[in-house]
């Protein structure tokens, strides 16, 4: 019995890895068929996984907003007769 537990302990990381690969393949197949399960899992994962470029994205948005503010007159209208979107 101890031998089986030892073998299971040795194989456990590989079993988890193979299950993960199988799950990924299933999700790719579902995504190709445009099933909602794959989309829902993707949105769920995106909510909880950190964005590695979050700081760069925030800085880019702030910079764009500053550029738009520079282009605006005191009345809130864009210069050069451009209209707001």
Backbone torsions as a table, in degrees:
resi	resn	phi	psi	omega
1	UNK	NA	-38.3	178.7
2	UNK	-64.9	-33.3	178.9
3	UNK	-65.4	-40.2	178.7
4	UNK	-65.4	-39.3	178.3
5	UNK	-65.9	-39.1	178.7
6	UNK	-66.1	-42.1	178.3
7	UNK	-64.6	-43.2	178.6
8	UNK	-61.6	-40.8	179.2
9	UNK	-63.7	-35.7	178.8
10	UNK	-72.1	-36.6	-176.1
11	UNK	-88.7	-13.5	-175.4
12	UNK	-55.3	-46.0	177.9
13	UNK	-62.0	-37.9	179.4
14	UNK	-69.4	-37.1	177.6
15	UNK	-64.0	-44.4	178.3
16	UNK	-62.7	-42.0	179.0
17	UNK	-62.1	-43.9	179.6
18	UNK	-66.6	-37.3	176.2
19	UNK	-64.3	-39.9	177.7
20	UNK	-62.8	-43.8	177.7
21	UNK	-62.4	-43.6	178.6
22	UNK	-60.8	-43.4	178.8
23	UNK	-61.5	-42.5	178.8
24	UNK	-63.5	-42.7	178.6
25	UNK	-63.4	-40.1	178.1
26	UNK	-64.1	-42.7	179.9
27	UNK	-65.4	-38.2	177.0
28	UNK	-64.2	-42.6	178.7
29	UNK	-63.1	-41.5	178.6
30	UNK	-67.7	-36.8	179.5
31	UNK	-66.9	-36.9	178.1
32	UNK	-65.5	-31.9	177.9
33	UNK	-85.4	1.0	179.9
34	UNK	58.3	47.0	176.9
35	UNK	-86.0	148.7	-178.2
36	UNK	-68.9	-24.0	-179.0
37	UNK	-62.9	-44.0	-179.7
38	UNK	-65.5	-41.0	178.3
39	UNK	-64.7	-44.4	179.5
40	UNK	-63.4	-41.9	178.3
41	UNK	-64.6	-39.4	178.2
42	UNK	-63.6	-43.6	178.0
43	UNK	-65.7	-41.6	178.7
44	UNK	-62.2	-44.2	179.4
45	UNK	-66.2	-39.5	-179.8
46	UNK	-64.0	-32.6	179.6
47	UNK	-66.9	-36.3	-172.5
48	UNK	-101.3	-18.1	177.6
49	UNK	-86.9	138.5	-178.5
50	UNK	-72.5	150.6	177.1
51	UNK	-90.6	115.4	-175.9
52	UNK	-67.8	-20.5	-178.8
53	UNK	-111.2	28.6	-176.6
54	UNK	-61.8	-43.7	-178.5
55	UNK	-64.6	-41.2	178.6
56	UNK	-64.6	-39.3	178.9
57	UNK	-64.8	-43.2	179.7
58	UNK	-63.3	-43.8	179.5
59	UNK	-62.9	-39.6	179.1
60	UNK	-65.1	-40.2	179.4
61	UNK	-66.3	-42.7	179.1
62	UNK	-62.7	-40.9	179.6
63	UNK	-64.1	-42.5	178.5
64	UNK	-63.9	-40.0	179.0
65	UNK	-64.8	-38.2	178.2
66	UNK	-65.2	-38.8	178.3
67	UNK	-63.6	-40.6	179.4
68	UNK	-66.7	-40.2	179.3
69	UNK	-64.4	-35.5	178.5
70	UNK	-66.5	-31.6	-178.0
71	UNK	-79.1	-15.3	-175.7
72	UNK	-86.1	144.9	173.4
73	UNK	-78.6	-178.7	175.9
74	UNK	-66.2	-26.8	-179.4
75	UNK	-79.2	-7.2	-179.0
76	UNK	90.4	3.9	178.7
77	UNK	-95.7	149.7	179.2
78	UNK	-74.6	146.6	176.6
79	UNK	-69.4	165.5	178.3
80	UNK	62.3	29.1	176.5
81	UNK	54.8	32.5	174.8
82	UNK	-84.1	147.8	-179.6
83	UNK	-101.6	153.3	176.9
84	UNK	-76.3	154.0	175.8
85	UNK	-96.8	NA	NA
